[in-house]
Amino acid sequence: VNPKALVKEMVKRFPWLANVTLYGCLFAGGDFVHQMIAQREEMDWKHTRNVAIVAISFHGNFNYFWLRALESRFPGKSPRMLFRKLLLDQSFASPLATSVFYTGVSFLENKEDIFEDWRDKFINTYKTGLMYWPFMQFLNFILMPLYLRTVFMGCCAFLWATFLCFSRQSGDGTAGVALAFFLVNINWWNYIRYQHVNLCYCSLMSHYYVSP
């Protein structure tokens, strides 16, 4: 069975369920990747669960109906219609989705002030999103049929969720801080792998020369 064809068929037969579920899984996957890159001693599965709950209960559902409403109000792919869809998406949907992420996860964690992260990081996060989402949504509106647009957004949100989870826990919502963090940690992973390979090589060679 072709996995791509299977996913496509599931999305066609069960559009709401498939779109929302895939979106939530991809968003939670972004948190998982962030924790892996951050080299946590133990995975914080509660945080991943909270991210998944927010993504499934709000983001997946909202985007599913929002994209259909946009296409119904501004149908087609003409430059005029694309501009209107992108403008509305970035001026309304994007800030709303970012706000719900910060406040929603804080609420599930029982933080005393659920608006603290939002106040500190929303503006920077929104500005960073303007460097990413307009281009992704342009491709979405141009290339994807309506029934696949939420799934495509979920794929884009996989990377975005990795950034959001870092920004909420360690960053300030700016792309520069996030990029520096990921580059440092990826280089550290490469260093560890290099040392591991060297150790294995030295052990193998010492065994070779010591053996009769």
Secondary structure, 3 states (H helix, E strand, C coil): CCHHHHHHHHHHHCHHHHHHHHHHHHHHHHHHHHHHHCCCCCCCHHHHHHHHHHHHHHHHHHHHHHHHHHHHHCCCCCHHHHHHHHHHHHHHHHHHHHHHHHHHHHHHCCCCCCCHHHHHHHHHHHHHHCCCHHHHHHHHHHHCCHHHHHHHHHHHHHHHHHHHHHHHHCCCCCHHHHHHHHHHHHHHHHHHHHHHHHHHHHHHHHHHHHCC
